[in-house]
Amino acid sequence: MAKRSSHKITIVTIRLLLFSLSLVPFSVLYGVSSLMALILNNIDRVPTNVYFRRNIRRVYPEKTLDEIKKLNFLYYRAFLDYIFEFIKIPRFTKSQMKKRCKFENLDLLKEKFKNHNFIICYGGHIVNYEYQVCFPLHMLGYGMCHLYLDHPNSKINEISNWISKVRSKYGAINIPSYSPLRKLLELKKEFEEGTSKYKGYIFGTLSDMDTFDDEPHSVPFFNKELEVMTGAERIGRKFEMPFFYANIRSLKRGHYVIEFKEMNPPDKETNPFAYTDEFVRLLEHNIRQQPELWMQWGTPRF
């Protein structure tokens, strides 16, 4: 009983904290973000700092220690901005959200949707990838699905429910990564029966996480070998989806542009992982634009 009461108190406290933070102006939150980034950047033994600086040194051997520390600060600041920006999403109106995240190449997507019900779109953990969930606001009549990490036996608590609710605020559909085909088959059936409320769906997936496959596929990435997940390509090919990549760049703090780039690797007929390889190439190009935005630098990737 005491444990249950303690759990409820913790949940209530967290929800109150999240609600309170959502009311704080961005000018204050960004000030806090910068201050916290400055503090964390100067604690050399923080594991994230160790991994970040090691990764950057291996990828950019020409950078000096001062340059690496400056990039480390910007990385922390972007990561903290990402957290605050996610907390603020429930407070945004549709017009505010559309101003903060714009999309490019929507006409190309519409052209592809003329012959396809689904489009698969790769992405990386680049700040702020969470804003992609507002896609349905920019292309009325089209839906969005996105994979999220979960496990069928995990306890669904109030915090995970809150996160799912935030991600679906603008119409995006949350699909657990352990069973993506079930939902896709349901949506496919709706199209076949003529009951779908949308003209098509874009299927978003973040594929730059570590893989635990017994026989992982390795791809050159910053002149190193990166083991990557290939499930997204198998799903895309199974449903005969066009492949795209969501290239994210930041115009200024809190404002992003997502450019949809069509993927058309020359070896797609002979290489079963051609789209995965192309994804990694596009991801590297995206990261090089603004390295501080990639959230995976703080993990042992290289």
Secondary structure, 3 states (H helix, E strand, C coil): CHHHHHHHHHHHHHHHHHHHHHHCCHHHHHHHHHHHHHHHHCCCCCHHHHHHHHHHHHHCCCCCHHHHHHHHHHHHHHHHHHHHHHHHHHHCCHHHHHHHEEEECHHHHHHHHCCCCEEEEEECCECCHHHHHHHHHHCCCEEEEEEECCCCCCCCCHHHHHHHHHHCCCCCEEEECCCHHHHHHHHHHHHHHCCCCCCEEEEEEECCCCCCCCCCEEEEECCEEEEECCHHHHHHHHCCCCEEEEEEEEEECCEEEEEEEECCCCCCCCCCCHHHHHHHHHHHHHHHHCHHHEHHHHCCCC
